[in-house]
Amino acid sequence: MPHPHLLVEHHPAGYRWLRLARPERRNALDPGLLAAVRDALAAEPGAPVLLGSTDPQVFCAGADLTISDAERAVVSDLVYDCCETIVTRPGAVIAVVTGAAVGGGAPLAAAADLRIAGPGARLRWIGPPGLDLAVGAWVLPDLAGRGAALDITLTGRWVEAAEALALGLVNRVTDDPLTQAEQIAADLAARGPGPGGGVKAVMAAGGLLDRLRAEREANQAAWARVNAVGQRLPSPGLLPGLLPGLLPGLEPGRLAGAPAGGARRGVVRGGPGRRDDPGPGRGLGGR
């Protein structure tokens, strides 16, 4: 059955659009939504797919901060299901990134075969503070090289569109990324089922999938520790200077991306006019 937060459109030119459509939560991921994305990616594996958002201000804010730790562990695992499907399906997947891609949203974009960005695109590979999750270590060395990948993953900093293009994290930055991505998808579809499938199979060899599975296992273990002992992260007062860098404008409360278990939810609010500020109830989560 169709998922209410995933819009699937079959285009006459032979490609499909998959659009995350949960703007009130900045496309935050829960198990149901990610399972729908995985299944939609696996369907018609030879057809090109465009992966984007109905909200131009955000691609995906990562895991939903309102769900339980156990559910967020499932979300983390499903992200790797989606990424492996993207890498191994013969049909190309083209990510269209016009806004923020954070936490689990960043590897979804990075796993795509092509990434077409708008000037407002910005990416951040970061998980919940204190969980020691690996986010993007499996794919970033292939895109940007080991040095840049370590810089991005260890610091968890934002990468804006221009830098993302220079590093190879996106293929193109254009004022009209939707039109350009659709033209590429239509050209690929016109070449027949699974164009480039052989190329993709060769590029997936040599360690890419091994790193993906290693990262998946490491993060499964991290989430298992959290769920086994009910671990809570330090309060914001014990981490001076962290919150402003993590989410500008975040008011005191629970850490964005912290495990959801506990008696009190965080209060996450953003100031007006900030593209990356989450707004009331819209936390930018990690996996």
PEDA-V402232 format. One record per residue. N is the residue number from 1. RES is the residue in three letters. SS is DSSP state (2 for helix, 1 for strand, 0 for the rest). PHI is phi in whole degrees, -180 to 180 (none if undefined). NEAR is the number of other C-alpha atoms within 10 Angstrom. Layout:
n=[N,N]
res=[RES,RES]
ss=[SS,SS]
phi=[PHI,PHI]
near=[NEAR,NEAR]
This chain:
n=[1,2,3,4,5,6,7,8,9,10,11,12,13,14,15,16,17,18,19,20,21,22,23,24,25,26,27,28,29,30,31,32,33,34,35,36,37,38,39,40,41,42,43,44,45,46,47,48,49,50,51,52,53,54,55,56,57,58,59,60,61,62,63,64,65,66,67,68,69,70,71,72,73,74,75,76,77,78,79,80,81,82,83,84,85,86,87,88,89,90,91,92,93,94,95,96,97,98,99,100,101,102,103,104,105,106,107,108,109,110,111,112,113,114,115,116,117,118,119,120,121,122,123,124,125,126,127,128,129,130,131,132,133,134,135,136,137,138,139,140,141,142,143,144,145,146,147,148,149,150,151,152,153,154,155,156,157,158,159,160,161,162,163,164,165,166,167,168,169,170,171,172,173,174,175,176,177,178,179,180,181,182,183,184,185,186,187,188,189,190,191,192,193,194,195,196,197,198,199,200,201,202,203,204,205,206,207,208,209,210,211,212,213,214,215,216,217,218,219,220,221,222,223,224,225,226,227,228,229,230,231,232,233,234,235,236,237,238,239,240,241,242,243,244,245,246,247,248,249,250,251,252,253,254,255,256,257,258,259,260,261,262,263,264,265,266,267,268,269,270,271,272,273,274,275,276,277,278,279,280,281,282,283,284,285,286,287]
res=[MET,PRO,HIS,PRO,HIS,LEU,LEU,VAL,GLU,HIS,HIS,PRO,ALA,GLY,TYR,ARG,TRP,LEU,ARG,LEU,ALA,ARG,PRO,GLU,ARG,ARG,ASN,ALA,LEU,ASP,PRO,GLY,LEU,LEU,ALA,ALA,VAL,ARG,ASP,ALA,LEU,ALA,ALA,GLU,PRO,GLY,ALA,PRO,VAL,LEU,LEU,GLY,SER,THR,ASP,PRO,GLN,VAL,PHE,CYS,ALA,GLY,ALA,ASP,LEU,THR,ILE,SER,ASP,ALA,GLU,ARG,ALA,VAL,VAL,SER,ASP,LEU,VAL,TYR,ASP,CYS,CYS,GLU,THR,ILE,VAL,THR,ARG,PRO,GLY,ALA,VAL,ILE,ALA,VAL,VAL,THR,GLY,ALA,ALA,VAL,GLY,GLY,GLY,ALA,PRO,LEU,ALA,ALA,ALA,ALA,ASP,LEU,ARG,ILE,ALA,GLY,PRO,GLY,ALA,ARG,LEU,ARG,TRP,ILE,GLY,PRO,PRO,GLY,LEU,ASP,LEU,ALA,VAL,GLY,ALA,TRP,VAL,LEU,PRO,ASP,LEU,ALA,GLY,ARG,GLY,ALA,ALA,LEU,ASP,ILE,THR,LEU,THR,GLY,ARG,TRP,VAL,GLU,ALA,ALA,GLU,ALA,LEU,ALA,LEU,GLY,LEU,VAL,ASN,ARG,VAL,THR,ASP,ASP,PRO,LEU,THR,GLN,ALA,GLU,GLN,ILE,ALA,ALA,ASP,LEU,ALA,ALA,ARG,GLY,PRO,GLY,PRO,GLY,GLY,GLY,VAL,LYS,ALA,VAL,MET,ALA,ALA,GLY,GLY,LEU,LEU,ASP,ARG,LEU,ARG,ALA,GLU,ARG,GLU,ALA,ASN,GLN,ALA,ALA,TRP,ALA,ARG,VAL,ASN,ALA,VAL,GLY,GLN,ARG,LEU,PRO,SER,PRO,GLY,LEU,LEU,PRO,GLY,LEU,LEU,PRO,GLY,LEU,LEU,PRO,GLY,LEU,GLU,PRO,GLY,ARG,LEU,ALA,GLY,ALA,PRO,ALA,GLY,GLY,ALA,ARG,ARG,GLY,VAL,VAL,ARG,GLY,GLY,PRO,GLY,ARG,ARG,ASP,ASP,PRO,GLY,PRO,GLY,ARG,GLY,LEU,GLY,GLY,ARG]
ss=[0,0,0,0,0,1,1,1,1,1,0,0,0,0,0,1,1,1,1,1,0,0,2,2,2,0,0,0,1,0,2,2,2,2,2,2,2,2,2,2,2,2,0,0,0,0,0,0,1,1,1,1,1,0,0,0,0,1,1,1,0,0,1,0,0,0,0,0,2,2,2,2,2,2,2,2,2,2,2,2,2,2,2,2,2,2,2,2,0,0,0,0,1,1,1,1,1,0,0,1,1,1,0,2,2,2,2,2,2,2,2,0,0,1,1,1,1,0,0,0,0,1,1,1,0,0,0,0,0,0,0,0,0,0,0,0,0,0,0,2,2,2,2,2,0,2,2,2,2,2,2,2,2,2,2,0,0,0,1,1,2,2,2,2,2,2,2,0,0,0,0,1,1,0,0,0,2,2,2,2,2,2,2,2,2,2,2,2,2,2,0,0,0,0,0,0,2,2,2,2,2,2,2,2,0,0,0,2,2,2,2,2,2,2,2,2,2,2,2,2,2,2,2,2,2,2,2,2,2,0,0,0,0,0,0,2,2,2,0,0,0,2,2,2,2,2,0,0,0,0,0,0,0,0,0,0,0,0,0,0,0,0,0,0,0,0,0,0,0,0,0,0,0,0,0,0,0,0,0,0,0,0,0,0,0,0,0]
phi=[none,-61,-94,-65,-108,-134,-96,-114,-126,-92,-91,-57,-76,107,-116,-122,-102,-117,-120,-66,-137,-132,-63,-67,-119,52,58,-61,-98,-124,-58,-64,-65,-68,-63,-66,-63,-57,-67,-68,-66,-75,-70,46,-63,-86,-87,-62,-129,-103,-116,-152,-140,-78,-106,-66,-85,-151,-85,-165,-90,89,-68,-66,-78,-94,-92,-73,-59,-62,-69,-70,-64,-66,-58,-55,-67,-69,-57,-70,-57,-63,-64,-66,-63,-60,-68,-99,-70,-70,-75,-70,-116,-117,-85,-113,-114,-112,-141,-77,-127,-129,54,-63,-70,-68,-67,-60,-70,-67,-70,-62,-70,-135,-129,-105,-116,-95,-61,-90,-69,-153,-127,-149,-95,-150,-110,-60,-58,93,-91,56,-81,-90,-128,91,-63,-75,-111,-64,-60,-70,-88,-120,90,-64,-62,-67,-63,-66,-58,-69,-79,-71,-86,64,-82,-72,-119,-79,-56,-64,-69,-58,-66,-63,-84,92,-73,-127,-88,-148,-120,-144,-70,-130,-66,-64,-64,-65,-64,-64,-64,-63,-62,-65,-63,-66,-62,-67,-84,108,-62,61,-62,83,-59,-65,-61,-63,-62,-67,-70,-78,-78,86,119,-60,-69,-63,-67,-58,-70,-66,-64,-60,-66,-62,-76,-60,-66,-63,-68,-63,-65,-62,-74,-77,-114,64,-60,-113,-81,-59,-71,-56,-66,-88,-125,-61,86,-78,-61,-59,-76,-75,-143,-56,88,-73,-84,-56,163,-77,-64,-63,87,-74,-54,-81,-66,129,-81,-129,-78,-75,-107,-121,-133,-122,-76,-69,81,-91,-65,-94,-70,-74,76,-56,71,-123,-71,-87,-95,-93,-75]
near=[4,10,15,12,20,22,17,18,13,11,12,8,14,17,25,24,22,20,21,27,22,19,18,13,20,29,28,31,30,21,20,16,21,25,19,18,25,20,13,19,24,16,11,17,20,19,24,29,30,28,24,26,26,18,18,17,20,28,33,32,30,32,32,25,29,21,16,16,21,17,17,24,22,20,25,28,19,23,25,20,19,22,21,19,19,25,20,17,21,22,28,28,27,25,27,28,31,27,26,28,30,30,26,28,28,24,25,23,28,21,24,22,16,20,24,27,29,21,17,20,26,26,28,26,28,29,26,19,18,13,18,13,22,19,26,26,21,21,21,24,15,14,16,19,13,13,10,14,21,16,11,22,18,14,11,19,15,19,19,16,25,18,13,20,18,12,17,15,25,27,15,20,21,15,12,13,20,18,13,17,22,21,13,17,25,20,16,21,22,13,10,14,17,19,19,15,17,11,10,19,13,9,15,15,10,9,11,17,18,13,15,18,16,15,20,22,13,14,21,16,14,16,24,15,13,18,16,9,8,13,17,14,17,13,13,16,12,9,11,9,10,13,18,11,12,20,20,15,19,22,17,14,14,21,28,24,27,24,28,22,18,11,6,9,15,19,16,22,19,20,15,10,8,12,17,23,20,25,21,13,16,23,28,30,28,29,31]
